[in-house]
């Protein structure tokens, strides 16, 4: 049995013409590829200045049914969120990720009640801080961690996230560069999960009937902060 098995494996090795030296070369090539972080082709539409990238992100996000508000300062975020909730007759009560940027905001000024924790099943509103955003597709990049529970992205019916203008990138390659840099400077590994969110949750059946909110939030609101 062993000799038959060896014969079969020998023919397979011969068929793919892979000698020991070829294996070493292949391993080195893969290692070099992983270490080099080669970038893919970049679409021409993101070869623009950063201000135009921000505008492109807003345009792409709105095209997939997200709503966007832009504020000048981080201190303006609570009132912008409260305005959004009032405009949709939603309760001014939310679960909020325990992120330092969000903790520094005066949520009482926006007449809101916030619970700094991961969301519970009955939380209608969830607020968190976005790691980065991709202008190319209007996508949010959510990196999980103690200050960013992944459930905040999916459990509440209304997901509100805060992103700084400076964290809006052109492409996904830019995001991976940021994640690697965050690991080097912060001494942390790549997050356990990186969720890429483009618009509200939606699904369609075989009859092409589109439904929103089946597998996640029915509404997605993005607050873009120009400074701080």
Secondary structure, DSSP 8 states (H G I E B T S, - for coil): -HHHHHHHHHHHHHHTT--HHHHHHHHHHHHHHHHHT------GGG-S-HHHHHHHHHHHHHHTT-EEEEEEEGGGHHHHHHHHHHHTT--SEEEE---HHHHTS-GGGGT-EEEESS--TT--EEEEE-SEEETTTTEEEEE-BTTB-GGGGTSSSEEEEEEEGGGEESSHHHHHHHHHHHHHHH---S-S-EEEE-SS-EEE-TT--EEESSSS-SEEEEEEEEE-
